[in-house]
Amino acid sequence: MRTYDLSPLFRSTVGFDRLTRLLEGATASDEATSYPPYNIEKLGDAAYRISMAVAGFAPEDLEITAQQNSLVVTGKAKKEQETGQFLYRGIAGRAFERRFQLADFIKVSGARLENGLLHIELAREIPEAMKPRAIRIETSGQRQPALAQQAA
């Protein structure tokens, strides 16, 4: 495995420690398994959906936690009663924890379990103060005084 030292890039920066952690985390090997499989869809300019295949899990067996820029989906396996002898057991029913890193201003807007798929709806909600705004350009003939002085 190849490692990169990014510290020279961040010597004169302040407040970019989160970016450093993201870069280091992206280059680290992914130790998570591929269970359960998932899709990430872009539905529009500000809407996304994560769909996870969680067949066999009831809504009470699943937990979704959103904290800052992290989304954690946990599935708790329940003990099944052995009703017969399995010749082949290929349906996984094990516990899992899947973590997703969310970009700034991405919020979870809802979740639903449908036909064995857990759909988590995400939306980008940019605060009004951060949205671009148009600035009107005045000409010298239209300029209004900033303060009007009145005679006392």
C-alpha positions as CSV (number, residue, x, y, z in Angstrom):
1,M,0.0,0.0,0.0
2,R,1.3,3.4,-0.9
3,T,1.0,6.3,1.6
4,Y,1.2,10.0,0.9
5,D,2.3,12.7,3.3
6,L,0.0,15.7,2.7
7,S,1.2,17.8,5.6
8,P,3.3,20.2,3.4
9,L,0.0,21.2,1.6
10,F,-1.7,22.2,4.8
11,R,1.1,24.1,6.6
12,S,-0.4,27.5,6.0
13,T,-4.1,26.6,6.2
14,V,-6.5,27.1,9.0
15,G,-9.8,25.2,9.4
16,F,-9.1,22.6,6.8
17,D,-8.5,19.8,9.3
18,R,-11.8,18.1,8.2
19,L,-10.6,18.1,4.6
20,T,-7.3,16.5,5.7
21,R,-9.3,13.7,7.6
22,L,-11.5,13.1,4.5
23,L,-8.4,12.8,2.2
24,E,-6.7,10.4,4.6
25,G,-9.9,8.4,5.0
26,A,-10.3,8.2,1.3
27,T,-6.8,6.8,0.7
28,A,-7.1,4.3,3.5
29,S,-8.2,0.8,2.5
30,D,-11.9,0.0,2.9
31,E,-12.2,-2.6,5.6
32,A,-15.9,-2.8,5.3
33,T,-17.6,-5.7,3.6
34,S,-19.9,-5.4,0.7
35,Y,-22.9,-6.4,2.7
36,P,-25.5,-5.1,2.3
37,P,-25.3,-3.9,-1.3
38,Y,-26.4,-0.4,-2.0
39,N,-27.0,2.2,-4.7
40,I,-26.6,6.0,-4.5
41,E,-28.8,7.9,-7.0
42,K,-28.9,11.6,-7.9
43,L,-32.5,12.5,-8.4
44,G,-32.1,16.2,-9.1
45,D,-29.9,19.2,-8.5
46,A,-30.4,18.9,-4.7
47,A,-31.9,15.5,-4.2
48,Y,-30.2,12.1,-3.6
49,R,-31.3,8.6,-2.6
50,I,-29.4,5.7,-1.0
51,S,-31.1,2.4,-1.6
52,M,-29.9,-0.6,0.4
53,A,-30.9,-4.3,-0.1
54,V,-32.1,-5.3,3.4
55,A,-34.4,-8.2,2.6
56,G,-35.4,-10.1,5.8
57,F,-35.1,-7.0,8.1
58,A,-38.1,-5.4,9.6
59,P,-38.3,-1.7,10.3
60,E,-37.7,-2.3,14.0
61,D,-34.4,-4.2,13.1
62,L,-33.0,-1.2,11.3
63,E,-31.6,2.1,12.7
64,I,-30.6,5.2,10.8
65,T,-28.5,7.8,12.6
66,A,-27.4,11.1,11.0
67,Q,-24.8,13.1,12.9
68,Q,-23.1,16.1,11.3
69,N,-21.7,14.9,8.0
70,S,-22.0,11.2,8.8
71,L,-24.9,8.7,8.1
72,V,-24.8,5.3,9.8
73,V,-27.3,2.5,8.9
74,T,-27.3,-0.4,11.4
75,G,-29.2,-3.7,11.0
76,K,-29.6,-6.0,14.0
77,A,-29.9,-9.7,13.1
78,K,-32.6,-11.6,14.9
79,K,-32.4,-15.2,16.0
80,E,-34.3,-17.4,13.6
81,Q,-35.9,-20.6,14.7
82,E,-34.5,-23.6,12.9
83,T,-37.6,-25.1,11.3
84,G,-35.8,-27.5,9.0
85,Q,-32.5,-28.6,7.6
86,F,-30.8,-26.3,5.1
87,L,-29.1,-27.9,2.2
88,Y,-27.8,-24.5,1.1
89,R,-28.0,-21.2,3.0
90,G,-27.2,-18.3,0.7
91,I,-29.5,-15.6,2.1
92,A,-27.5,-13.5,4.5
93,G,-29.3,-12.5,7.7
94,R,-26.3,-11.1,9.6
95,A,-26.0,-7.8,11.5
96,F,-24.4,-4.9,9.6
97,E,-23.2,-1.3,10.0
98,R,-22.8,0.8,6.9
99,R,-21.3,4.3,7.1
100,F,-21.7,7.1,4.6
101,Q,-19.9,10.5,4.5
102,L,-22.2,13.3,3.6
103,A,-21.2,16.6,2.0
104,D,-21.9,19.9,3.6
105,F,-25.5,20.9,3.8
106,I,-26.8,17.4,3.0
107,K,-29.7,16.4,5.3
108,V,-31.7,13.2,5.6
109,S,-35.3,14.1,4.5
110,G,-36.9,10.7,5.0
111,A,-36.6,6.9,4.9
112,R,-38.9,4.0,3.9
113,L,-38.7,0.3,3.6
114,E,-40.3,-1.1,0.5
115,N,-40.0,-4.6,-1.0
116,G,-36.8,-5.4,0.9
117,L,-35.2,-2.1,-0.1
118,L,-34.4,0.6,2.4
119,H,-34.6,4.0,0.7
120,I,-33.0,6.9,2.4
121,E,-33.9,10.3,0.9
122,L,-31.3,13.1,1.1
123,A,-31.6,16.7,0.2
124,R,-29.1,19.6,-0.1
125,E,-30.4,22.4,2.0
126,I,-28.1,25.5,1.6
127,P,-28.8,28.2,4.2
128,E,-30.1,31.5,2.9
129,A,-27.0,33.3,4.0
130,M,-24.9,31.0,1.8
131,K,-27.0,31.2,-1.4
132,P,-25.8,33.5,-4.2
133,R,-27.7,36.7,-4.5
134,A,-27.9,39.2,-7.3
135,I,-26.5,42.7,-6.7
136,R,-28.2,45.6,-8.5
137,I,-25.8,47.9,-10.4
138,E,-26.6,51.5,-10.1
139,T,-25.6,54.3,-12.5
140,S,-24.4,57.7,-11.3
141,G,-27.8,59.3,-12.2
142,Q,-29.8,56.9,-10.1
143,R,-27.7,57.0,-6.9
144,Q,-29.7,57.8,-3.8
145,P,-28.0,59.3,-0.8
146,A,-27.2,56.8,1.9
147,L,-28.3,59.1,4.7
148,A,-30.8,61.9,4.2
149,Q,-30.0,64.9,6.4
150,Q,-32.9,66.8,7.7
151,A,-32.9,70.4,9.0
152,A,-33.5,70.7,12.7
